[in-house]
Amino acid sequence: MTQPELAEKAGTGLRFIRDLEQGKKTLRMDKVNQVLDLFGYELRPVEQKREQ
């Protein structure tokens, strides 16, 4: 699948797909989830237990 095809199927912009593939450190979680949803995945925060 090409980047333009992925952007269209996910409902995001091509620039977002490029940033995602290049590992940009700040991306909107909702847009990441739009892409992941195509593959049956979801990104979400999880609680971490910290040792004191």
Secondary structure, DSSP 8 states (H G I E B T S, - for coil): --HHHHHHHHT--HHHHHHHHTT-S---HHHHHHHHHTTT------------
